[in-house]
Amino acid sequence: MGRPMSRNLLKAGKKLVVYDLFPAGVTELAAAGATACSSAREVAEQSDIIITMLPDGPDVEQSVLGPNGVLEGARPGSTVVDMSSINPIVAQKVAAACAVKGVEFLDAPVSGGEPKAIDGTLAIMVGGDEKVFEKVLPILQKLGSSVTLTGPVGAGNVTKLANQIMVACNIAAMGEALVLATRAGLDPEVVFNAVKGGLAGSTVLNAKAPMAIARNFKPGFRIRLHQKDLRNALLAAEELKVPLPLTGIVQGMLMSLMNEGKGDYDHSGIVTAIEKMAGIEIARPAGTKAAN
């Protein structure tokens, strides 16, 4: 995600310094015009706005708070924008540590996966102070088509977790519906086209049903990452004493798929867990042609 987002900032004419644990990404961005750094600290020393995009909360804590991390190099008045999808409690912990040093902090997770990171149309959900948000907004608008301040620090990640719950449960419901249609002898593509214009229609349905029907599970957003997000949702829900029964079921499906070696499947692969239980794959009846 970070690499195409960085490319969009370069295309917008922004001066960019970059660091990553994996040198190949740094080398690629340096060739595109960015300045390569040897640590997160070095990036922060040269930046007024520091953007992090990492897999999970422990990675954010290490990169921002750890040795050679962002806070060792950040100046008072600089801003850290963490665009990772993490537990909101961790976002608040990192924000508190930044505040001690006079560094501003926003949590700004995104939705849209790699395809929307590439074309700069991510949905960005931001938590933090409104004045800090307004200062960083022009940069975020180079990365996303929708940028929304959702509340104080941590609110961005609560909103992202809500998004991930709805997406995962939508895919699971779609899988159940298309498996049922297939078992009944119907063409799942015809069923998809029949319902997508009604109340069941959604962006998730339009994006993921064709992938399931075509057996295309090339990742836009990986199962292992969605499992991580639902785990964080369940941890936050436990802290807030909110039951999330459907989320728990789908998170169990994702864990099962990871144990089957499908962690790098696109999250549309949730349907394969339902197919396994039903003993049938979503598929057109033999001899039928794709619908127009």
C-alpha positions as CSV (number, residue, x, y, z in Angstrom):
1,M,0.0,0.0,0.0
2,G,2.7,2.5,1.0
3,R,4.6,2.2,-2.3
4,P,1.8,3.2,-4.7
5,M,0.7,5.9,-2.2
6,S,4.2,7.3,-2.2
7,R,4.2,7.3,-6.0
8,N,1.0,9.4,-6.0
9,L,2.7,12.0,-3.7
10,L,5.7,12.1,-6.1
11,K,3.3,12.6,-9.0
12,A,1.7,15.5,-7.1
13,G,5.1,17.2,-6.9
14,K,5.7,16.5,-3.2
15,K,9.3,16.2,-1.9
16,L,9.5,12.7,-0.4
17,V,12.0,10.9,1.9
18,V,11.4,7.2,2.4
19,Y,12.4,4.3,4.5
20,D,11.2,0.7,4.7
21,L,12.6,-2.5,6.2
22,F,12.5,-4.0,2.7
23,P,15.1,-2.3,0.5
24,A,13.5,-3.1,-2.8
25,G,10.6,-0.7,-2.2
26,V,13.0,2.1,-1.1
27,T,15.2,1.6,-4.2
28,E,12.1,1.7,-6.5
29,L,10.9,5.0,-5.0
30,A,14.3,6.5,-5.0
31,A,14.5,5.8,-8.8
32,A,11.2,7.7,-9.1
33,G,12.5,10.7,-7.3
34,A,12.3,10.1,-3.6
35,T,15.3,10.4,-1.2
36,A,16.2,7.1,0.4
37,C,16.8,7.0,4.2
38,S,18.4,4.4,6.4
39,S,15.9,4.6,9.3
40,A,12.6,6.0,10.4
41,R,14.5,8.5,12.6
42,E,16.3,9.8,9.5
43,V,13.0,10.3,7.7
44,A,11.6,12.2,10.6
45,E,14.7,14.4,10.9
46,Q,14.0,15.6,7.3
47,S,10.2,15.9,7.4
48,D,7.5,18.2,8.7
49,I,4.9,15.5,8.0
50,I,5.7,11.9,8.6
51,I,3.4,9.2,7.2
52,T,3.5,5.6,8.3
53,M,1.8,2.7,6.6
54,L,2.4,-0.6,8.4
55,P,0.8,-4.0,8.9
56,D,-0.3,-3.8,12.6
57,G,-0.1,-2.0,15.9
58,P,3.2,-3.5,17.2
59,D,4.8,-2.4,13.9
60,V,3.6,1.1,14.4
61,E,4.8,1.2,18.0
62,Q,8.2,-0.1,17.0
63,S,8.6,2.3,14.1
64,V,7.4,5.4,15.9
65,L,8.4,4.8,19.5
66,G,11.3,2.3,19.2
67,P,15.0,2.7,18.7
68,N,15.8,4.8,15.6
69,G,12.1,5.4,15.4
70,V,10.2,8.5,14.3
71,L,10.1,10.2,17.7
72,E,13.9,10.1,18.0
73,G,14.0,12.4,14.9
74,A,10.8,14.3,14.9
75,R,10.8,18.0,15.8
76,P,8.2,19.7,18.0
77,G,5.4,20.9,15.7
78,S,5.9,18.2,13.2
79,T,3.0,15.8,12.4
80,V,2.8,12.0,12.4
81,V,0.0,10.6,10.2
82,D,-0.4,6.9,10.8
83,M,-2.3,5.4,7.9
84,S,-2.1,1.8,9.2
85,S,-5.2,-0.2,10.2
86,I,-4.6,-0.9,13.9
87,N,-6.3,-1.2,17.3
88,P,-7.5,2.3,18.2
89,I,-6.1,1.8,21.7
90,V,-2.6,1.6,20.2
91,A,-3.2,4.7,18.1
92,Q,-4.1,6.6,21.3
93,K,-1.0,5.3,23.0
94,V,1.3,6.4,20.2
95,A,-0.5,9.8,20.1
96,A,0.1,10.3,23.8
97,A,3.8,9.6,23.3
98,C,4.0,12.0,20.4
99,A,2.2,14.7,22.5
100,V,4.9,14.5,25.2
101,K,7.4,15.6,22.5
102,G,5.2,18.3,21.1
103,V,4.5,16.2,17.9
104,E,1.0,16.2,16.4
105,F,-0.6,12.9,15.6
106,L,-3.5,11.7,13.4
107,D,-4.7,8.1,12.8
108,A,-5.9,7.9,9.2
109,P,-6.5,4.3,8.1
110,V,-7.7,3.7,4.6
111,S,-10.1,1.5,2.7
112,G,-9.9,0.4,-1.0
113,G,-7.0,-1.9,-1.1
114,E,-4.1,-1.8,-3.5
115,P,-6.1,-1.0,-6.6
116,K,-7.4,2.3,-5.0
117,A,-4.0,3.0,-3.5
118,I,-2.6,2.9,-7.1
119,D,-5.2,5.2,-8.6
120,G,-5.3,7.5,-5.6
121,T,-9.0,7.0,-4.8
122,L,-8.7,5.6,-1.3
123,A,-11.3,6.3,1.4
124,I,-9.4,7.8,4.3
125,M,-10.9,7.9,7.8
126,V,-9.1,10.3,10.1
127,G,-9.0,10.7,13.9
128,G,-7.5,13.7,15.6
129,D,-7.5,17.5,16.1
130,E,-9.5,19.5,13.5
131,K,-6.7,22.1,13.0
132,V,-4.1,19.3,12.4
133,F,-6.5,17.6,10.0
134,E,-7.0,20.8,8.0
135,K,-3.2,21.3,7.7
136,V,-2.7,17.7,6.4
137,L,-5.8,17.5,4.3
138,P,-4.2,18.7,1.0
139,I,-1.7,15.9,1.2
140,L,-4.3,13.3,2.1
141,Q,-6.4,14.4,-0.9
142,K,-3.6,13.3,-3.2
143,L,-4.1,9.8,-1.8
144,G,-7.8,9.5,-1.6
145,S,-11.1,10.6,-3.2
146,S,-12.8,10.6,0.2
147,V,-11.1,12.1,3.3
148,T,-13.3,12.4,6.5
149,L,-12.5,13.6,10.0
150,T,-14.4,11.1,12.1
151,G,-13.6,12.3,15.6
152,P,-10.6,12.4,18.1
153,V,-7.5,10.3,17.9
154,G,-8.6,6.6,17.6
155,A,-11.8,7.4,15.8
156,G,-10.2,6.8,12.4
157,N,-9.4,3.3,13.4
158,V,-12.8,2.6,15.0
159,T,-14.3,3.8,11.7
160,K,-12.0,1.5,9.7
161,L,-12.9,-1.5,11.9
162,A,-16.6,-0.8,11.4
163,N,-15.8,-0.7,7.6
164,Q,-14.0,-4.0,7.8
165,I,-16.8,-5.7,9.7
166,M,-19.3,-4.6,7.1
167,V,-17.1,-5.7,4.2
168,A,-16.3,-9.1,5.7
169,C,-19.8,-10.0,6.6
170,N,-21.0,-8.7,3.2
171,I,-18.6,-11.1,1.4
172,A,-19.6,-14.0,3.6
173,A,-23.3,-13.4,3.0
174,M,-22.6,-13.1,-0.7
175,G,-20.8,-16.4,-0.6
176,E,-23.7,-18.1,1.1
177,A,-26.2,-16.7,-1.4
178,L,-24.2,-17.8,-4.5
179,V,-23.4,-21.2,-3.1
180,L,-27.1,-21.7,-2.5
181,A,-27.9,-20.6,-6.1
182,T,-25.3,-22.9,-7.5
183,R,-26.6,-25.9,-5.5
184,A,-30.1,-25.1,-6.8
185,G,-28.8,-25.3,-10.4
186,L,-28.8,-21.6,-11.1
187,D,-26.2,-19.6,-12.9
188,P,-24.6,-17.5,-10.1
189,E,-23.7,-14.7,-12.6
190,V,-27.4,-14.4,-13.6
191,V,-28.3,-14.3,-9.9
192,F,-25.7,-11.6,-9.3
193,N,-27.0,-9.5,-12.2
194,A,-30.6,-10.0,-11.0
195,V,-30.0,-8.7,-7.5
196,K,-27.2,-6.1,-7.9
197,G,-29.7,-3.4,-8.8
198,G,-31.9,-4.0,-5.8
199,L,-31.5,-3.6,-2.0
200,A,-28.9,-6.3,-1.9
201,G,-26.6,-4.4,-4.3
202,S,-23.4,-2.9,-2.9
203,T,-19.9,-1.9,-3.9
204,V,-18.7,-5.1,-2.2
205,L,-21.1,-7.3,-4.2
206,N,-20.1,-5.6,-7.5
207,A,-16.4,-6.0,-6.8
208,K,-16.3,-9.4,-5.3
209,A,-19.0,-11.5,-6.9
210,P,-17.4,-11.5,-10.3
211,M,-14.1,-12.6,-8.7
212,A,-15.7,-15.5,-6.9
213,I,-17.6,-16.6,-10.1
214,A,-14.4,-16.3,-12.1
215,R,-12.3,-18.1,-9.4
216,N,-10.0,-15.1,-9.3
217,F,-8.5,-14.7,-5.9
218,K,-5.5,-12.6,-6.8
219,P,-5.2,-10.3,-3.9
220,G,-6.4,-6.7,-3.8
221,F,-6.8,-7.1,0.0
222,R,-5.4,-10.2,1.6
223,I,-7.3,-12.6,3.9
224,R,-4.5,-12.5,6.5
225,L,-4.9,-8.7,6.7
226,H,-8.6,-8.8,7.0
227,Q,-8.3,-11.4,9.7
228,K,-6.0,-9.0,11.6
229,D,-8.6,-6.2,11.2
230,L,-11.4,-8.4,12.6
231,R,-9.2,-9.5,15.4
232,N,-8.6,-5.8,16.3
233,A,-12.3,-5.2,16.0
234,L,-13.0,-8.0,18.5
235,L,-10.3,-6.7,20.9
236,A,-11.8,-3.2,20.8
237,A,-15.3,-4.7,21.2
238,E,-14.2,-6.6,24.3
239,E,-12.8,-3.4,25.8
240,L,-16.0,-1.5,25.0
241,K,-18.2,-4.5,26.1
242,V,-20.0,-4.7,22.7
243,P,-20.9,-8.2,21.3
244,L,-20.0,-8.8,17.7
245,P,-21.3,-12.3,17.0
246,L,-21.2,-12.2,13.2
247,T,-17.7,-10.7,13.2
248,G,-16.5,-13.5,15.4
249,I,-17.9,-16.1,13.0
250,V,-16.3,-14.6,10.0
251,Q,-13.0,-14.0,11.7
252,G,-13.0,-17.8,12.5
253,M,-13.6,-18.5,8.8
254,L,-10.6,-16.3,8.0
255,M,-8.4,-18.1,10.5
256,S,-9.4,-21.4,9.0
257,L,-8.5,-20.2,5.5
258,M,-5.1,-19.1,6.8
259,N,-4.5,-22.5,8.2
260,E,-5.3,-23.9,4.7
261,G,-2.6,-21.8,3.2
262,K,-5.0,-19.2,1.8
263,G,-3.8,-16.2,3.8
264,D,-2.6,-14.4,0.6
265,Y,-5.9,-14.9,-1.2
266,D,-8.0,-11.9,-1.9
267,H,-10.6,-11.6,0.9
268,S,-13.2,-12.6,-1.7
269,G,-11.8,-16.0,-0.9
270,I,-14.0,-16.0,2.2
271,V,-16.5,-17.7,-0.1
272,T,-14.3,-20.8,-0.3
273,A,-14.9,-21.5,3.4
274,I,-18.6,-21.7,2.7
275,E,-18.0,-23.7,-0.4
276,K,-16.0,-26.2,1.7
277,M,-18.8,-26.6,4.2
278,A,-21.3,-27.1,1.3
279,G,-19.2,-29.4,-0.8
280,I,-19.7,-27.3,-3.9
281,E,-18.0,-24.4,-5.7
282,I,-19.7,-21.3,-7.0
283,A,-19.9,-22.0,-10.8
284,R,-22.0,-21.7,-13.8
285,P,-23.9,-24.8,-14.9
286,A,-22.1,-26.8,-17.5
287,G,-22.6,-25.5,-21.0
288,T,-23.8,-22.0,-20.0
289,K,-22.1,-18.9,-21.3
290,A,-21.1,-15.8,-19.4
291,A,-23.9,-13.2,-19.1
292,N,-23.6,-10.0,-21.0
